[in-house]
Amino acid sequence: MRWWDLEQVIAIEIQVFGPTAWSPESFWGELARADRYYVVADDGVVQAYGGLWIAAPDADVQTIAVAPGAQGRGLGRRVLDHLLEHARQDGCRRIQLEVRADNDAAIRLYENAGFGRVRVRQRYYPDLSDALVMGLDL
Ligand SMILES: CC(C)(COP(=O)(O)OP(=O)(O)OC[C@H]1O[C@@H](n2cnc3c(N)ncnc32)[C@H](O)[C@@H]1OP(=O)(O)O)[C@@H](O)C(=O)NCCC(=O)NCCS
């Protein structure tokens, strides 16, 4: 992900996350940090993106999203697999993430990739919904 991708990334972000979408400033801030790694999948137009926070031997999946019209075709899994491989190559041995406890599609995606359920963080999000912490040994 480069700064010139941000207009399309943010358009997808608003479509998929609505009121909890990250602001443009949040994305600029993430791209500026050396301990972050963000990618886009594009076919001329951005279709999906995801990012990592790398603090070897630990890593966090910061976000992953697929444009509504491109969901359900394996793109989310491809972006996730790419992030996992990058974390491994950067010396990470453990990766974690937080996902809304009611986000069945995302939880299935992570479970299919081998993530296990670690714990629930109650009232974690601004709307007070719970987060499920998931983790995977790399
Ligand atoms: C979650 C998300 C990233 C998955 O990406 P995707 O490209 O649609 O998913 P894929 O086609 O790669 O499917 C991967 C797995 O996810 C699961 N999945 C995807 N869509 C699903 C749905 N609507 N319902 C249930 N499971 C679903 C499936 O288990 C699938 O595995 P399978 O092929 O064995 O059935 C995507 O739906 C998305 O962007 N959602 C909105 C943003 C979001 O919630 N991001 C995660 C925040 S933590």
PDBQT file of the ligand as one rigid body, heavy atoms in Angstrom, charges set to zero:
ROOT
HETATM    1  C1  LIG A 201     -13.863 -10.927   6.331  1.00  0.00    +0.000 C 
HETATM    2  C2  LIG A 201     -13.366 -10.699   4.899  1.00  0.00    +0.000 C 
HETATM    3  C3  LIG A 201     -11.999 -10.008   4.956  1.00  0.00    +0.000 C 
HETATM    4  C4  LIG A 201     -13.222 -12.058   4.208  1.00  0.00    +0.000 C 
HETATM    5  O1  LIG A 201     -12.712 -11.847   2.899  1.00  0.00    +0.000 OA
HETATM    6  P1  LIG A 201     -13.334 -12.636   1.644  1.00  0.00    +0.000 P 
HETATM    7  O2  LIG A 201     -12.498 -12.361   0.454  1.00  0.00    +0.000 OA
HETATM    8  O3  LIG A 201     -14.775 -12.288   1.552  1.00  0.00    +0.000 OA
HETATM    9  O4  LIG A 201     -13.199 -14.139   2.142  1.00  0.00    +0.000 OA
HETATM   10  P2  LIG A 201     -12.664 -15.390   1.298  1.00  0.00    +0.000 P 
HETATM   11  O5  LIG A 201     -13.434 -15.492   0.032  1.00  0.00    +0.000 OA
HETATM   12  O6  LIG A 201     -11.177 -15.309   1.209  1.00  0.00    +0.000 OA
HETATM   13  O7  LIG A 201     -13.093 -16.579   2.251  1.00  0.00    +0.000 OA
HETATM   14  C5  LIG A 201     -12.255 -17.024   3.305  1.00  0.00    +0.000 C 
HETATM   15  C6  LIG A 201     -13.119 -17.720   4.325  1.00  0.00    +0.000 C 
HETATM   16  O8  LIG A 201     -13.884 -16.741   5.011  1.00  0.00    +0.000 OA
HETATM   17  C7  LIG A 201     -15.158 -17.273   5.329  1.00  0.00    +0.000 C 
HETATM   18  N1  LIG A 201     -16.192 -16.389   4.805  1.00  0.00    +0.000 N 
HETATM   19  C8  LIG A 201     -16.053 -15.440   3.846  1.00  0.00    +0.000 A 
HETATM   20  N2  LIG A 201     -17.234 -14.801   3.669  1.00  0.00    +0.000 NA
HETATM   21  C9  LIG A 201     -18.106 -15.363   4.523  1.00  0.00    +0.000 A 
HETATM   22  C10 LIG A 201     -19.483 -15.112   4.832  1.00  0.00    +0.000 A 
HETATM   23  N3  LIG A 201     -20.180 -14.152   4.210  1.00  0.00    +0.000 N 
HETATM   24  N4  LIG A 201     -20.055 -15.864   5.786  1.00  0.00    +0.000 NA
HETATM   25  C11 LIG A 201     -19.352 -16.821   6.449  1.00  0.00    +0.000 A 
HETATM   26  N5  LIG A 201     -18.049 -17.094   6.193  1.00  0.00    +0.000 NA
HETATM   27  C12 LIG A 201     -17.448 -16.374   5.246  1.00  0.00    +0.000 A 
HETATM   28  C13 LIG A 201     -15.261 -18.602   4.723  1.00  0.00    +0.000 C 
HETATM   29  O9  LIG A 201     -15.032 -19.537   5.766  1.00  0.00    +0.000 OA
HETATM   30  C14 LIG A 201     -14.137 -18.679   3.736  1.00  0.00    +0.000 C 
HETATM   31  O10 LIG A 201     -13.586 -19.954   3.714  1.00  0.00    +0.000 OA
HETATM   32  P3  LIG A 201     -14.132 -21.086   2.697  1.00  0.00    +0.000 P 
HETATM   33  O11 LIG A 201     -13.671 -20.670   1.342  1.00  0.00    +0.000 OA
HETATM   34  O12 LIG A 201     -13.472 -22.317   3.215  1.00  0.00    +0.000 OA
HETATM   35  O13 LIG A 201     -15.629 -21.107   2.842  1.00  0.00    +0.000 OA
HETATM   36  C15 LIG A 201     -14.353  -9.835   4.076  1.00  0.00    +0.000 C 
HETATM   37  O14 LIG A 201     -15.609 -10.465   4.100  1.00  0.00    +0.000 OA
HETATM   38  C16 LIG A 201     -14.482  -8.409   4.554  1.00  0.00    +0.000 C 
HETATM   39  O15 LIG A 201     -13.774  -7.525   4.092  1.00  0.00    +0.000 OA
HETATM   40  N6  LIG A 201     -15.423  -8.149   5.478  1.00  0.00    +0.000 N 
HETATM   41  C17 LIG A 201     -15.655  -6.798   5.980  1.00  0.00    +0.000 C 
HETATM   42  C18 LIG A 201     -14.465  -6.260   6.756  1.00  0.00    +0.000 C 
HETATM   43  C19 LIG A 201     -14.102  -7.140   7.918  1.00  0.00    +0.000 C 
HETATM   44  O16 LIG A 201     -14.965  -7.606   8.659  1.00  0.00    +0.000 OA
HETATM   45  N7  LIG A 201     -12.795  -7.335   8.110  1.00  0.00    +0.000 N 
HETATM   46  C20 LIG A 201     -12.267  -8.102   9.214  1.00  0.00    +0.000 C 
HETATM   47  C21 LIG A 201     -12.062  -7.222  10.387  1.00  0.00    +0.000 C 
HETATM   48  S1  LIG A 201     -11.216  -8.073  11.694  1.00  0.00    +0.000 SA
ENDROOT
TORSDOF 0
